[in-house]
Amino acid sequence: MQLLATLLPHVVTVRRHEGTGPYGEVFGDPVMHQALVEDRRRLVLAAGGEEVTSETTVYTGPDAAVPVGSQVTVWPDTPHERTARVITTSRYEHPGSWSHLEIALT
């Protein structure tokens, strides 16, 4: 079951991390996703196991493909607009409940 559109009132832009090239990191084209953006500070475990402070959590549909290291722009076209890196993602899928992807940003 997908999240209801009314639960995703915001829009974020994701540039997928695609690796490293001869001139540095490579990112894909920007893709917009409906989301719920929550600015709240919390400690999360990064892929390497270290504790990192996340400043923003984004919730979006389960079909979003957002690998660690991607760039996510939140609050577009507002004074609060900023681009942050993905620290970690958590996918929740259940046939009888709302499925979603939780993204922790720097």
C-alpha positions in Angstrom: 0.0 0.0 0.0 1.4 3.4 -1.0 1.5 6.4 1.2 -1.5 8.7 0.6 -0.7 11.9 -1.4 -2.1 14.0 1.5 0.7 12.6 3.7 3.3 13.9 1.2 2.8 17.6 1.1 6.3 18.6 0.0 8.5 18.2 -3.0 12.2 17.2 -2.9 14.7 17.0 -5.8 17.1 14.0 -5.8 20.3 13.6 -7.7 21.3 10.0 -7.4 24.9 9.3 -6.4 26.3 7.2 -9.3 29.9 6.8 -8.2 33.2 8.5 -8.9 34.6 9.6 -12.2 38.0 11.1 -13.2 36.8 14.5 -12.1 35.2 13.5 -8.8 31.8 12.3 -7.8 29.1 11.7 -10.4 25.4 12.5 -9.8 22.4 11.7 -12.0 19.9 14.1 -13.4 17.5 15.7 -10.9 14.3 13.8 -10.2 11.4 15.3 -8.2 9.6 13.3 -5.5 6.5 14.0 -3.4 7.7 13.8 0.2 7.2 14.7 3.9 10.2 16.8 5.1 10.9 17.0 8.8 13.8 19.2 10.0 14.8 17.6 13.3 18.3 16.7 14.6 19.0 13.1 15.6 21.9 10.6 15.6 21.9 8.0 12.9 24.3 5.2 12.1 26.1 5.7 8.7 26.9 2.9 6.4 30.3 2.5 8.0 28.9 2.2 11.5 29.8 5.7 12.8 27.3 7.9 14.5 26.4 11.0 12.4 24.1 13.9 13.1 21.1 14.0 10.7 19.5 17.4 10.4 16.6 16.4 8.2 14.4 13.3 7.7 12.5 12.8 4.4 9.7 10.3 3.9 8.7 9.4 0.4 7.1 6.6 -1.5 8.7 3.1 -1.5 9.5 3.3 -5.3 12.1 6.1 -4.8 15.6 5.0 -5.5 17.9 7.1 -3.3 21.3 5.6 -2.6 23.6 6.7 0.2 25.7 9.7 -0.9 22.9 11.2 -3.2 22.1 14.9 -3.0 18.6 15.9 -1.9 17.3 19.4 -2.2 14.6 20.3 0.4 12.3 23.3 0.7 12.8 24.4 -2.9 12.0 28.0 -3.8 11.9 29.1 -0.2 14.4 30.9 2.0 15.0 27.5 3.7 16.1 25.7 0.5 19.2 23.6 0.9 20.9 20.6 -0.6 22.1 17.9 1.7 23.7 14.4 1.4 22.0 11.1 2.2 23.5 9.5 5.2 21.3 6.4 5.3 17.9 5.1 4.0 15.4 2.8 5.6 12.8 1.0 3.5 9.5 -0.1 5.1 7.3 -2.4 3.1 4.3 -4.3 4.4 1.4 -5.7 2.4 -1.2 -4.5 4.9 0.2 -1.1 5.9 1.7 2.0 4.3 5.1 1.4 2.6 7.6 4.2 2.5 11.3 5.1 2.3 12.9 7.1 5.2 15.9 9.2 4.2 18.3 10.7 6.8 20.1 13.8 5.5 23.2 15.7 6.7 
